[in-house]
Amino acid sequence: MPERMAMLRPKFYHLGENVQLFTESIGTEPYLISIEDNVVVAANVRFITHDISCFRMAHYLGIDRTEVDKVGSIVLKENCFVGAFSILMPNSSVGKNSVIAAGSVVTKHIPDNEVWGGNPARFIMTTDEYAKRVVEKSKVWPWTRIKDKITKDELIAMRQQYFFKDYQY
């Protein structure tokens, strides 16, 4: 991924260090996207910087399409996470240490240290509350305390046993 980031860096307004982009869809104007350090963008996230509906409106109004534009920036602040299949709309941002749930549509500026999700994305909880829930939930899984002491195959077997123990064919 470092090679890909080096290749993409000149296309963005700003692309920070230690950024992980697991998506291919960076929109038609990546120069309107600013991504700060330590950001993770999951698979199939869409960056939409331009709403081409304005061209239809120009046609509707009978004016030249060069007379209208509907475009905006997207900013991802330090240490934020954007979940898979989310859509980032023009003139939106995700605050420092914030989390966007998978499949969300971000249409506004998300504050620092918050978890948002849905369509359109709404406040769910603080990042602190979410972090505590992740830790609590992880305590029920038998592999969390021994993951570094077992093989990958043993980890897979433990997870399959845990999640499919009651499954009947």
N, C-alpha and C positions, 0 to 999 in steps of 0.2 A: 504493500500500500504506500510506502514512502515515495516510490517512483511515480505512482499515480498522482499523489498530492503535489509533487514537484512539477509535474506536467500541467496540473489544473491551476496552480497558484497564480499565474499571470492572468487567467481568465476572470478571477474574482476581484471585487473591490479590495477585499482583504481576506486572506486565508491564513489563520493562525497556525501555531505549532501543535503537534500531537492531535490533529484532527483526524477522525475516522469517518469517512463517507462511504457507507455501504449501499448507496443509491447511484443510479446512472442519470436520473432526471434532475438536472440542475437548471432547467428552464432556458429560455431564449436569450436572457440578458444576465448571465452570471456576473457581469460587472456591477450589477445592482445588489449583489449578495455579499454580506460581510459575516465571516465566521471567525470567532475569537478562539483562543487556545483551549485545548482539552475538550472539544465538543465531539459528541458521537451522534451521527445521523444513521438510523437503521435502514434496512432494505426497503426499496420502493417508495421512499419519501419523495414528494414532488415539490419543487420550488417553482412557484408561479409568480413571475414578476410583471407580467403583462396580460391584461385582460383585453383580448381582441374583440370583445363585444362592441367596443367603441366604433369599430369599422362598420358594423351592422347599423349602429345608430347614425353614423354619418350617411350611410346609404338611405336609411329611413328618413332622415331630415333633408336629403337631397344636397348635401354639402360634400366637398372633397374630403377624403379620409385623412389627408395630411393636416386638416384643421382640428382634429381631435386626437387625444391620446389618453390612455388609462393605464398607468404604469406606476410601480412603486418598489421600494427596497424591502429586503428581508435581512434581519440582523439576528444572529445567534450568538448570545453572550457566553462568556467563559463558563466551562464545565456543565453546559446544559446537555440534555438528551432529547432526541426527537424519535418517537417510536415508529415502527414499520407502518407503511401505507398511509402515513399522515400527509396532509397537504398544507403547505405554507403559502398563504395568499399575499398579494402585494400590500405593502405598508404594514407588515407584521413583524414582531420580534419575539424572541424567547429569552427571558431573563436569566441572569447568572444563577447557576445551580438549579435551574428549573427542569421539570420533566414534562414531556408531552406524551400522553398515552397513545398507543397504537391506533391508527385509523382516525385520528382527530383532524379537524379542519381549523387551522389557526388563522383568524381574521383580524386580530388586534395585537396590541402589545401586552405580552404576558410578563407580570412582575418577576423579580428575583425570588428564588427560594419557594416556588409554588409548583404544584402538580395540577395540570389541566388536561381535560379530555372531552371528547364528544364532537358533535357537529351541530352548530359551531362549538369550538372548545370552550369549556366552562371550568371554573375553579373547582377542584376536588378536595385538596388538602395541602398542607405545607410540605415542603421537602423533608423537614424533620420528622413529621408524622409518617410520611411514606417510608423513610429510612428505617424507622422503628418497626413498622409493620413488616418490612422485608426481613429484618433480623428475627422477629418473633416467628414468622412463617417458616423461616429456614430451620428453626430449632426442631420441628417435627420430622424433618428428613434425616434418616439415619446416616447418610453419607457426608453431611456437612462437616462433621468433626474429624472425619478420617479420609477425606478426599485426597489429601496429599500423601497418604500411606497405601493407597490401593492403585491397581492398574486401571487403565481406561476401560478395559473389558469388564473388570469387576464393578466399576462405576456404572456402566451401561446395564449390567445384570441387576444391580441393586435398584436402579431407577425403574427398570421394567417390572421387577417384582413388586415394587411399591405401587406403581400406578396401574398395573394390570392384574393385581392379585385376585380381584373379584370378577374379572372378565371371563365370560363363558363364550365359547365358540358355538 
